């Protein structure tokens, strides 16, 4: 269908039909869109027809069992999807501010379970009137369009906007359960060959995350290993070629640490995430003089529209105090390039 007119249309289109258009474009199916919108298929079809009449051209090519977007439809979808997402986020924000106070946080699952959630009880005790919602996902959420108030991210400084606040840096260190070390003492790097080594399974395939691998750690300390006393020792063989009893790979940091806690092997752990376990004695750092500095940093980012809300400011203030305690616990000294972003 191609609509023509001797005069180009200048009147803005009605926004009421855009929701139906976006649903049909997403499903490429009138029936599925109708079910999602709780409308009849004919009602959705009439809305699309009315929208095409207003736009002045066909937005879909109708086939026997499916539809596809025209070039005009694709152009409109790019604008409509973003606009509807922003409208929905604004409505959620309005509803939220009209009711209970709440703070929505996006972060990744391991950080949420290992660092954030164990500390939340203290915040909730001091702020019982503020609800907390945590969206734990590995996908970066757009703070400009989502209804999330703040993001906790893990990245190198070069990939973070200037408005982000540095929480703490990171070192990597071998950790094991105390009872595993009773049966298999680790006094030098070469003793690791008698143990199972645990690491991130996908780190080798991701830029920057290769810092989380045993290979990177061995490349740093393997040529001239350090004993637990800090004295230099002679290696009988290059440690970079160290062959452990077996390897164990996991996708998430909390899985890696859980395996170490249960004595299944020695993990190369992120120090900020295991500081509490080391302090309590649940984990032991058998080679404390072989901590490896990582370029990755933990960051706080606040959505601009949320920054002035009292409950968000209260949560950020509390979070920065918690981060300061972690920096002190791990002896974090920030890189000069990021020191101006300290809280």
N, C-alpha and C positions, 0 to 999 in steps of 0.2 A: 504494500500500500504506500503510495506516495501522494501526499496532499500538496496541492499547489494553490497559490493565490496571486492575484495581480499586485497585491500590496503585502510586504513582509509584516509579520505579526510583531507587535511591540509590547503588548500587554503581558505582564508577568503571569506565569501559569499558577494555577491553584495548587497549594501544597498538599491538599488532602489525598491525592492519588499517589503521591510519591512512595508511601509505605507499601502499597500494593505492588508498585513497579519494582521497588528494591527486592521484595520477597520473590516475585516471579523471576527477576534477573538472577537472583542467588540460586534458586532451585532449577531454573529453566524448565519449569513445569507449573501449569496453572493449578492443577489439583493440589500439589504439595503446598503451594503458596496459600491457597484457600484454606487448607487445614491449619496451617500455622496461624493465619489471621482470624480463624473461626468465622469465615464467610463462606458463601456458596461459590462454586467455581464460576457461575455466570455473573455473580456480583463482581468478582475480581476481573473477569473479562471486560465487563462494562467500564470499570475504572480505568483499565489500560486503554480501552478504546477512546474514552473521554480525554485521557492524557495525551494520546497521540493526536487527537483533534486539536488540542490546545497547542502542542509543540509544533504541529504542522508537518509531521513526517512519521513514518513507521519506526517504532522502537524495537519491534520483534519481527522475526520471520517465522510464520506459523507452519509447522510440518504436521504430518499425521499424528505422530506420537510425542512430539517434543517441540520446543521453540528455541530459537537462538537470537541473540542480540544483533541488531544492525549496528553499523558504525555510530549512528546517532545515539542508539541505545547505550552503547559502551561509554560514549562521552558523558551522557547524562548519569549513568551509574556511578562513575568516578566522583561526580559532584554530589549526588544524592546520598550515597552511602556514608561519605564523610559528614555531610550536613546532618543526617539523621542520627549518627553516632554522637555528634556534639550536642544535639538537642536532647537526646536521651540522657546523656551525662549531666547536662544542666538540670533536667527535671529531677534526676536522682539527687543531685546536690541540693536542690530547693526542698525536696521532701525531707532530706536528711537534716537540714538546718531547722526545719519546722518541727522536728521531733526531738529524739534523744541526740545528745552529742556523741559523735563517733569519729574514729580515725581509721582510714583504710590504708593498708600497707601492702606493697608488692615486694616480694623477695624470692629467692630460690629456696627449695625445700630443705636442703641440708643446713643452710644458715638459719632458717626459721626454727628447725627442730633442735639444733645444737647450740645456738647462741641466743636467739631472740626469745623464744617461748620460755626457756627456763628462768628468764629474768622478768617476765611480764607480771608475775604475781605481785612483785613489789610496786609496779606502776598501778596496777588495779587496786591495790590496797590503799594507795594514796589518792587515787582518782576513781572512786567507785561509780561516779556518774558518767564516765566516758566509756563507750563501747569500743572494742578493738576488732577489726576485721583483717585477717591476713590472707592474701592471695599468693599462695606459694606456687610459682611457675618458673620454668627455665626461660620462658619467652619474655623478652623485654616489653613492658607495657608502656604505651605512650601516655605520659603524664598530661599532655595537652588535651587529649580527647577522652580519656577514661575517667571513671569516678574515683580513682585512687588518689590519695592525698600525698603519699610519699613513697619513694622507692629506695631500697637498700641494694646496692649494686656491687659487683666484684669485677674490677677491670684495671688495666694499666692507666696511668694518669693521662696519657695522650688520647684516650678514647672517652674522656669524661668532660662535660661542659664546665666552664669556670665557676658556675654557681654551686656546683657540688661541694659538699663538706667532707673532708677526709675523716674517717672514723679511726682506722688503724691500718698498719701495713701487715706484712706476713713473713714468717719464716717457716721453713719445712724441717721437720725433725723426726727421726725414728722413734716410735713408741711401742710398748708391749705391756701386757698384763704382768703384774709382779709374780704371779705363780708360774707363768711360762718361763720367766727369767730364773726361777729357782731350779727348774729342770734343765734349762738351756741358757746358761749365763752368756751375756754378750759383753765382752771386754774390749773387743777391737772390731773393726769393720769385717775382717775375715771370718769372725764368728757368725756373721749373717748367712754364710753358706750352709749352715746347719739348720736354718729356719725356713719357714714359708714367708715370703715377702708379699705384702699386700699393697696395691696401688690402684689409681684410677684407670679404668679400662679404656676410656676414650680420650685420655690426655694426649696420646701420641698423634691423634688426628686433628687436634685443635690448636690453633696458634696461641701462644703464651701459656696454655695449660700444660705444655710439655715440661714446664718447671715442676710439675707435681709428680714427675716420674723418678723412679729409682735410678734410671740411667743418668739423668741430669745430676742427681746427688752423687753418684759414684764417679762421674766425670770430674766433679769438683774435689772430692776427698779421696778418690781411689788411688791415685798415683803415690801418695804419701799419707797413708791412713793415720788417724789420730786415735790413741787409746782413750779409755774413759777418764784417765788421769790428766789428759791433755798433752802427754809426752809423745813425741814423734816416734814411730816404730817403722821397722823395715818390712815391706810387703814381700811375701814369698812369691806372689804372682800379682799381675795387675788387677786391682780390685774392680776396674771397669768391666772385666770379663767374669766377675763373680757369678757363680752358678748356684742359686739357692736350692733348698730341698724341693720346693715347688713354688709356683706363682699363684696368686689369687687376685682376680680383677673385679672391681665393682664400679658402677656408674656414679654413685653418690658418696660424698664425704662421710655422711652419717653411717652408711653401710661399711665403709672402710674402718671407721673407728669402732663400730660394733663388733666387727670380726676380731679386732685387736683386743677389745675388752673381754671377749670370751676365750682368749688364748689361742686363737687359730693361726696367729703369725705375728710378724712385725710390720707395722704400718708406717708409711711415710706420711705423717699427718701435718695438717695446717695448724700451726701453733695457736692462733687465736681461738680456734674451735675446740682445742683440747686442753686449754689452760686450766679449766675447772677440774677436769679429770686428773691432770697432773698434780694439782694442788691437793686434791682429796686422796691421792694415792691409788686411785682406780687404774691409772696408767703410770708407767715409769718411762723416763727418757734415758735409755742405757748409754747413749753416746752424746752427752749434752754439749760437747765442744764441737759438734759437727752440724750445727744449725745452718741451713742454707737460706740466704736472703732471696726472697721472691720479688719480682717487679709488680706483682698484683696487689691491689689495694682495695679496701672495703670503704664504700662511699654512702653518704646520705644525700638524696635528691628530693626536693620538696616541690610539689606542683604549685605554680605561681598563684593560682586562684585560691589555694588552701593555706598559703603561708601565714596569713594574718588571723586565721581562726584561732581562738584561745586554746581549744583542745589540741590542735595540731602543734601549736607552739609549746604547750606543756609536754606533749609527747617527745618532741624533738629535744627539748632541754633535758628531759630524763634520759633519752637515748645517748646524748653526747656525754653525760656523766658516766653512763655505763661503758661507753667507748673509752673514756679516760681511764677507768679502772682496768680495762683490758690492756690498754697500752702500758700501764704500769706493771701489770702482771707478767707481760711477755718482754718487757724491756724494749718497747718499740721506740726507735729513734727515726723519725720521718726523713725521707729523702729531701734535700734542699729544694728540689723542684716542686714539692708539694707542701712544704712547711707553712706557706702563707695561707693554705686552705684548712689549717687546723682550727678546731673550735676554740 
